[in-house]
Amino acid sequence: MTGRTTSRKALVRRPSPRLADGLVTHIDRTPVDPALALRQWEVYVVALRAHGWETVELPALDDCPDGVFVEDTMVVYRNVAVIGRPGAESRRPETATAEEAVTGLGCSLNRIREPGTLDGGDVLKIGDTLYVGRGGRTNGDGIRQLRAALEPLGARVVAVPVSKVLHLKSAVTALPDGTVIGYPPLVDDPAACPRFLPVPEESGAHVVLLGGGKLLMAASAPRSAELFADLGYEPVPVDISEFEKMEGCVTCLSVRLRELYG
């Protein structure tokens, strides 16, 4: 290893034809069009590539309806990938191929072990601080194991409550300057973060930082996009309606690797 370098790799996995059979916990189940979902996923991947990201496609898992939500398989800090142990038992087969992928990219590995559970969608990174949602999918033991793995590397792990949504990042993400954004009715404790900006739509709470002030976000949040544009950012909207029906958002459709050692 010669040192830390900037990386722009994104892990993705194409949706299963059984997407409609995936888990839903906080919303009513509505019909999903698998063919439309695939087209939307392809547009999402194209958007990543168009903004300088190299996508790494994981093997398809047709028997794992939620496998497209690849972010939940791990937490990546610097070049260390902590492979999660999903809180939903049906999702645990998703981690093996994700682990193989990050191993091939040179990441160091750690793992959450029983009785701990941790979904990557419960972890919001802002600089060296990792906010971790404790709720339906991530438990206290999983948070303790994550803290033990990453705090020696310089991370600060802060547990926050999650009760109104599936994952922490279903409620909040962050702008490039570290301001946390969220839709207030779904945020358990806005005061847990130093700077909080309310957004007018639920799906407006989810952004992927593409670089250069560009924000990948759902097309279903036009008023939030206007707010971000007024703040000097450039929204990049994509239609992910079929994934929103399954409690998905733009963040959970990829794992972004921003630092690798080489």
C-alpha positions in Angstrom: 0.0 0.0 0.0 1.4 3.4 -1.0 -1.2 5.7 0.6 -4.8 6.8 0.5 -6.2 7.9 -2.8 -9.5 9.3 -4.0 -11.8 6.7 -5.4 -15.0 7.0 -7.5 -16.2 3.5 -7.6 -19.9 2.5 -7.0 -21.1 -1.0 -6.3 -24.5 -1.7 -7.8 -26.7 -4.8 -8.3 -29.5 -5.1 -10.9 -33.0 -5.6 -9.5 -34.4 -9.1 -9.1 -37.5 -9.9 -11.2 -39.0 -10.7 -7.8 -38.6 -7.1 -6.5 -42.3 -6.9 -5.7 -41.8 -9.7 -3.1 -39.4 -7.6 -1.1 -39.9 -6.5 2.5 -42.0 -3.5 3.4 -42.4 -2.4 7.0 -43.6 1.3 7.3 -45.7 1.7 4.2 -48.5 -0.1 2.5 -47.6 -2.6 -0.2 -48.5 -1.4 -3.8 -48.0 -3.1 -7.2 -44.5 -2.9 -8.6 -43.6 -3.1 -12.3 -40.3 -5.2 -12.5 -39.7 -4.2 -16.1 -40.0 -0.5 -15.2 -37.8 -1.0 -12.2 -35.1 -2.4 -14.4 -35.2 0.6 -16.7 -35.1 3.0 -13.8 -32.1 1.2 -12.4 -30.3 1.4 -15.7 -30.9 5.2 -15.8 -29.6 5.4 -12.2 -26.4 3.6 -13.2 -26.0 5.8 -16.3 -26.4 8.9 -14.1 -23.5 7.7 -11.8 -21.3 7.0 -14.8 -22.1 10.4 -16.4 -20.8 12.1 -13.3 -17.5 10.3 -13.2 -18.3 7.2 -11.2 -17.1 3.8 -12.3 -19.8 1.3 -11.5 -19.0 -2.3 -10.4 -21.9 -4.6 -10.9 -22.3 -7.3 -8.4 -23.7 -10.7 -9.5 -27.5 -10.8 -9.9 -29.4 -12.5 -7.1 -32.8 -13.3 -8.6 -33.9 -15.1 -5.5 -33.2 -12.1 -3.2 -36.0 -9.6 -3.9 -34.2 -6.9 -1.9 -30.8 -7.5 -3.3 -30.8 -4.3 -5.5 -30.5 -2.3 -2.2 -26.9 -3.1 -2.1 -25.9 -0.3 0.4 -27.3 -2.4 3.2 -24.6 -5.1 2.8 -21.8 -3.0 4.3 -20.4 0.1 5.8 -17.2 1.5 4.2 -14.9 3.8 6.1 -11.7 4.8 4.3 -10.6 1.5 2.8 -12.2 -0.7 5.4 -15.4 -2.5 4.6 -17.4 -3.7 7.5 -19.7 -6.4 6.1 -23.1 -6.1 7.8 -25.4 -8.7 9.2 -28.8 -7.7 8.0 -31.5 -7.4 10.6 -33.9 -9.2 8.2 -32.8 -12.9 8.0 -34.0 -13.2 4.4 -31.4 -10.6 3.3 -28.3 -12.2 4.8 -27.5 -14.2 1.6 -26.8 -10.8 -0.1 -23.6 -10.1 1.8 -21.3 -12.9 0.3 -21.0 -11.5 -3.2 -20.7 -8.0 -1.8 -17.8 -9.1 0.4 -16.1 -10.7 -2.6 -16.4 -7.5 -4.6 -14.8 -5.2 -2.0 -12.1 -7.8 -1.4 -11.3 -7.7 -5.1 -11.0 -3.9 -4.9 -8.4 -4.1 -2.1 -10.5 -3.2 0.9 -9.7 -4.5 4.3 -12.5 -6.4 5.8 -14.3 -6.7 9.1 -17.7 -8.3 9.8 -20.6 -7.9 12.1 -21.2 -11.1 13.9 -24.1 -12.7 15.8 -25.9 -11.5 17.8 -25.2 -8.1 16.2 -27.2 -6.9 13.3 -26.4 -3.9 11.1 -27.8 -2.6 7.8 -25.6 -0.2 5.8 -28.7 2.0 5.2 -28.6 2.8 9.0 -25.2 4.5 8.7 -24.8 8.2 7.7 -21.2 9.3 7.3 -20.3 13.0 7.7 -16.6 13.4 7.6 -15.2 11.1 10.3 -18.5 10.9 12.2 -20.8 8.0 11.6 -24.4 8.4 12.8 -25.9 4.9 13.2 -29.6 4.4 13.5 -30.7 1.9 16.1 -34.1 0.5 15.2 -35.8 -2.4 13.4 -32.7 -3.6 11.4 -29.7 -2.5 13.4 -29.3 -3.4 17.1 -27.1 -2.2 19.9 -24.6 -5.1 19.6 -24.1 -4.3 15.9 -23.4 -0.7 16.8 -20.9 -1.7 19.4 -19.1 -4.0 16.9 -19.0 -1.2 14.3 -17.6 1.2 16.9 -14.9 -1.3 17.9 -13.9 -1.8 14.3 -13.8 1.8 13.2 -13.0 4.0 16.1 -9.3 2.9 16.2 -9.1 4.2 12.6 -10.3 7.7 13.7 -14.1 7.3 13.2 -16.6 8.6 15.7 -19.7 6.4 16.0 -22.9 8.1 17.3 -26.0 6.0 17.9 -29.4 7.7 17.2 -32.9 6.4 17.4 -34.9 5.2 14.4 -38.6 4.3 14.8 -40.6 6.0 12.0 -38.8 4.7 8.9 -37.0 1.6 7.8 -33.4 2.9 8.1 -31.7 6.1 9.3 -31.0 7.1 5.7 -34.7 6.7 4.9 -35.1 9.8 7.1 -31.9 11.8 6.7 -28.8 12.3 4.5 -26.4 15.2 4.3 -25.3 17.9 1.9 -21.7 18.4 0.9 -21.1 21.0 3.7 -22.3 18.5 6.3 -25.8 19.9 6.9 -28.2 17.0 7.6 -31.4 17.1 5.6 -34.6 15.4 6.5 -38.4 15.4 6.3 -39.4 16.4 9.9 -42.4 14.1 10.4 -40.0 11.1 9.9 -37.0 12.2 11.9 -36.9 10.9 15.5 -34.4 13.5 16.8 -33.3 16.4 14.5 -31.3 17.8 17.4 -29.0 14.7 17.3 -27.1 16.4 14.4 -25.4 19.8 14.8 -27.0 21.3 11.7 -30.4 20.2 10.4 -32.3 21.5 7.4 -35.9 20.5 6.9 -37.0 19.6 3.4 -40.6 19.7 2.1 -40.9 16.2 0.7 -40.1 12.8 2.2 -37.9 11.7 -0.8 -36.2 15.1 -0.7 -34.3 13.8 2.3 -32.2 11.5 0.2 -29.2 12.7 -1.8 -26.1 11.0 -3.2 -23.1 13.3 -3.4 -21.8 13.0 -6.9 -19.0 15.6 -6.5 -18.7 19.2 -7.7 -21.9 20.2 -5.8 -24.0 17.8 -7.8 -26.7 15.9 -5.9 -28.3 12.7 -7.3 -31.9 12.6 -5.9 -35.4 11.3 -6.7 -37.5 13.0 -9.3 -40.4 12.8 -6.8 -39.0 15.7 -4.8 -39.1 18.8 -7.1 -39.6 21.3 -4.3 -36.6 20.0 -2.4 -34.6 20.2 -5.6 -35.5 23.8 -5.9 -34.4 24.4 -2.3 -31.0 22.7 -3.0 -30.6 24.7 -6.2 -31.2 27.9 -4.2 -28.4 26.9 -1.9 -26.0 26.6 -4.9 -26.1 22.9 -5.5 -27.0 21.2 -8.8 -29.8 18.5 -8.4 -29.5 15.5 -10.7 -33.0 13.9 -10.6 -33.8 10.3 -11.5 -37.1 8.5 -11.4 -37.0 5.6 -8.9 -40.7 5.3 -8.3 -40.7 1.5 -8.3 -38.0 1.3 -5.7 -39.8 3.9 -3.5 -42.7 1.5 -3.4 -40.3 -0.9 -1.6 -39.0 1.8 0.8 -35.9 2.3 -1.4 -34.2 5.6 -2.2 -31.2 6.8 -4.2 -28.7 6.1 -1.5 -29.5 2.4 -1.0 -29.1 1.5 -4.7 -25.3 1.8 -4.6 -22.3 1.6 -2.3 -19.9 4.5 -3.0 -16.2 3.9 -2.4 -14.5 7.2 -2.0 -11.1 6.2 -0.6 -9.0 3.2 -1.5 -5.4 2.5 -0.7 -3.1 1.8 -3.6 
